[in-house]
């Protein structure tokens, strides 16, 4: 790292981290962190991150237009956490017109180690294996990030000279390696370190680092039967869910809605948002948005992540939408669907929706032109 004397005056960085077993936001300005929020959490980063960002900006007394750089941790870590952090950072960078720079979770942990010696950063995968990366005594990268089993870890590092280990999986790694010693360092990546690293890099290189997610394994290799058996729960969407909904929308449809657009929609009167998540893992699986006006309602968007389809999740989300519509006194519920989307049409018709209109050539995209069919469901209020 460069000395603080070399830092530009009035240089400000907003940094976010949601990739691992923690969630944080920090505002770095003129060589130091002036506001920070940090909490260890296995799940719930999607709900916690944006309020943390708002809190540090308020504490620092700054507006987004006065920032110079947005920074974000890029993983590896939780698939959902990595995406939530990056989507949120991209949304803020886009809205403020500021550059975005990425910092790996390995670099964040390495930067918090003050002891000298070869360093192995080991991060949790929440499985039997580990995410790892090796650094030399001066903090330079010695190999590419990898995911390794216990046997692979021992084969690669078990016979080497003494080695320091850091990260939230340091205890597990040290137990496997007789020559390893746990370093005195933070267990998790921290937005404060993300901001510091990104600031020094920007001030020396004058260009942002890529803010692309670091994935070392496929996000979900379970079968349809396993996904169907996984317990789930439905939660209400709020302002902080914009990034998650943007990710789901992008996976489900050709048309992308930004996190900012989702948050604007969620803030409007009469809009009801529902999110289906995997119980425990808090992994977003599907969603639905409905707007209620004067006794009628429209399903604005509704979808299930393609990885979790054909397991009944769409029906569960739709049933929850209908239940909330009844509770709110809705008399008629409307929606639009592409004529070629046979699966969605079958689901709606099985719930009593009936064809009410057609818009010729409404949908236009890479797959060609398609009509939009309007469906209506008359709801009988509970007695």
N, C-alpha and C positions, 0 to 999 in steps of 0.2 A: 504493500500500500504506500502511496505517496504521503508526504507530510501535509498536515493541515495548512501550512503556510502557502502551499501551492494551489490551494483550492480557489475557485472563482468566487467572488463575492455575490451574495444573493442567488446562489444556485440551490434549487429546491427539488427534492425527489419524493414522490409518493410511492410507497412500495406495499405489495400485498403478498401474503402467503396463505395457501389453504391446501398444500399438496400432501402433507403427512398427518401426523397425529397431533397437530396444533393448528391454530388459526390466528393470524395477526395482520396488523396494518401499522405502518410507521411513516412519519414525515421527517425527512432528513433535510437540514438546511444549513449551509455555510459550515460544513465540517462536523456536524453533530446531529443526533436525533433529538428533535424538539417535541415530539408527541408520539406515543406508542400505545397500542393495545395488543395484548397477547394472552391466549388461553390454550391450555392443552385440551384437546377433545378428539375422541375417536371418530365422532360423527357430528353432523350439524353445521359444518362450515358454510354451507349454502345460506343458512339463516343468519349466521353470525358475522360474515365477512363485511357486507355493505354497511351495517351499523357501526362496525369498527372503523371503517374508512371515514364515515361521516363524523365520528367522534374525534379522530385525530385531526381532521381538517378544521373542525370547530375549535379544538384546543389550540391549534397553531394559529388560528385566526386568519386563515388563508382561503382564497377561492381557487378553483381548479385552473382558471386562466393564468394565475400567477405561478404555477408550477413550471418546471423546466423539463422534467422527465418523469415518466411512469415506469415502474419496475415491478417484476413479478417472478416468483419462483416457478420453475418449469418442471419440477419433479426430478426423479421418479417418486411415486407415492400412490395414494389412492387415485384410481382412475377418475372418479367423480370430483375429488378435491382439486386435482390438477386442472381439470377442465373449468371448474367454477372459478378458480383463481385467475386463469388466463382469460376466460371470457369476460370477467369483471374488469380486469386491467385493460383489455382491448376496448371495452365499451367506454371506459373513462378516457383513454387515450384518444379515441375517435371523437368523443364529444368535446374534449378540450383542445384538440388539435396538437397534442404533444407527442413526442416520440415515445416508443415503448421498447424496453430492453429486458431481456430474460436472464435469469441467474439460476443455475442448477441447484438442487437441494444439496448435492454433494459439496459444491463450492461454499454454500452457506455454513455447513457444519465445519468444513476445513478452516474457514476463516475464524471460527470461534475457538480453535485449538491453539494454546500458547506454548505447549511443550514442544521440544525439538525431537525429530526422528521420523522415520518412515511412517506414514499414516494410512490406515485402512478405514474408510468411512463405510459403515454398514447400516443400511436402512431397512425397516420392516416392510415385508410384503404381505403380512398377515396370513402367511402360509408357512410351510416348513423351510422354504428357501429364503435367500436374502438378496437385497440390492447392494452392490458393492462398487467402490472405485478406489484405486490406490494412488497416493501422492508421495512425492519424495520429501526429503528433509527440509527443502525450501518451499514446499507447497505446490510444486509443479506436478501436473498430471502425468502419471506413468503408464496408465492403460485406459481403455474405454470402459464406460459403465457396463455392468453385467448383472445378470440374475444367476445365482449359483446355489447348488444344493450343499448340504453339509459335507458330503464326500468331495465335491469339487473345491470347496473352500479349503479343506485340509490339504488336498493335493497341491493346491497353488501356493498356500502360505504356511502350512504346518511345519515345514522343514527350514524355513527361512530364519534369519537373525531376528532378535526381538522387534516387535512391531507395536505401534500404538493403534488403538481402535476407538472410534468415536461414532456417535449416531444413536438413534433409538433402538437399534439392534446390536449395540456394542456388547451388551452382556451376553447375548446369545453367541455372538461371534467369538468372544473371549473364552467362553466355555468350551468351544470346539477347538481352539488353538492354544496349545500349552505355552507358546512363545509370545502370546499377546498380552498387553496391559491396557486397561481402559483409561483413556485420556480424560483429564478434567476439562470438560467442555459441555456446552448445551447439547441436549439429546435431540432437539428438533430444530429444523430450519426456522428462522425468525425474520419477519419483514424488516426489522432494524438492520440486520446483516445484509439482506437483499438490497436495501437502499444504499448502504455504505459501499458495497461491492459495485453496484451499478453506477454510483456517482463517480467513484475513482476511475472506473473503466471509461466512462463517458468523457471525463475531463482529460484523460490521457489519449484516448483513441478518437474522440469526437464523432463517434458513430455508435448506434445501439447494437447490442447482441440480439440474435434471433430469440423471439419469445414463443417458440414452438414447444409443445408438450414432449417430455421425455418419457416414452413408453418402452419398457424392456420386456413386456409380455403382452399377449392379446388381452383385452379388457375382460372378456368373459368366455370361458370355454365350456360352460355347462350345457347339457342337453336341454331340449325343450321340456322333457319330463322333470328334470331337476329344477328348471326355472319355475315350472308350474307348482312344484311342491314347496318352493321357498316362501316363507311367511312374508306378508306385505301389510302395509297400512296406508290409509289415506290421510293427507294433511291439507290444511287450507294454505293457499298461496298468498304471500304478502310481497311488499316492495323488494325485499332482499332476494326473492326467488327469480328475479328477472334473468340473471345469467344462466340458471339451470333450465328455465323454460326456453330460452333462446337456443341452447344446445339441443334440447329435445325436439324443438320445432325444426331445426336444421336436419336432424336425423330422420324425421318423419316425412318431411315435405321438401319439394324443390325450392319453394319460396322461403327465404330466410328472414326471420324477424330478429332484430338486434336486442341485446339485453336492455338497452335504453328504451326501445319501443315497447318491450314487454312491461317494464316498470311504469311507463306512462299509462299503458292500458290498465294495469292493476290498480293504479291510483284513481281511476275514473269511478264516479258513482254507479252503483248497480252491477259492477263487474265482480263475478265470483270465480275464484281460481281453485282448482283441485290438483294435487300432485300425488301420484302413487309411488311409494318408495319401498325398497326391500327392508323388512324389519331388521333392526340391528345395524346393518351395513349402511342404511340411509341412501342406497343407490337409487337415483331417479329412474323410474321405469316407464311412466306415462303421465299424461296430464290432460286437463280440460279447462277451457275458459268459457264462461257464459255471461251475457249481459242481460239484465232485467230492466225493462222500462214499461211502466203503466200496465202492469198485469200480463205482459207478454215478454218472452225471452228468446234469445238467439244464442246458439252454441257458436262461438267465434272461432274456436280451433280445438281440436281434440285428436289425440294420437297416442300410440304406444311405440316405444323404442323398438325398431325391427328385431333386435336381439331377444325381445321378450314377447313377441307375438305368438299367436296360436296357443296361448295358455290361459285364455279367459280374462285377461286383465282389462281389455277394452270394454267388455261387458260390465265389469265391476265399476270402472270409472263412469260409464254412462249411467249406471244405476244410481250412483251417488249424485250425479248431475240432476237426474229426475227427482230424487228425494229432496234435494235442496230447492228445486223449482217449486215443488208442492208446498214446502215449508214457507216459501216466500210468497205464496198465493198466486203463482203463475197460472194463467188459464190456457195459454197456447205456447208451445215451444217450437222454434224453427231452426233449421240448419241447412247448409248447402254442402253438396258432395259432388265430386266428379263422376260423371256417368260411368266411366270405365272402372271406377273403384268398386268392384263387385263385392268385395269382402265387407267394406264399410256399409254399403247399401243393405246387404243382408242383415247386418247387425242392427241397423236402425229399423228396418222393417219388422224384425223379430220383436222389437220393443213397442210396436204399434205406430211408428211413424208412417205417414202416407204422402205420396207424391202430390205436390201442390203447385209446381211451376217449373219452368225450364229457362235457362239463359244460354242462348246459342253461342258456341265458341268462346265461352268465358275464360276457360283455362288455356293458357298458351305457354308452353315450355319446351325443354329438350325432347320430351316424349310426344310432342305434337299438340294438336288442338282438341279440346274436349268440352262438352256441354256441362254446365253446372245445373244440377237438379236441386230444387228446393223441396224440403220435406217439412211436414207439420205434424205435431202431436198435440191433440186436445187433452188437457190434464183435468182430471176430476179431483177437486179439492177433498182432503180427508174430512170425514164427518166428525 
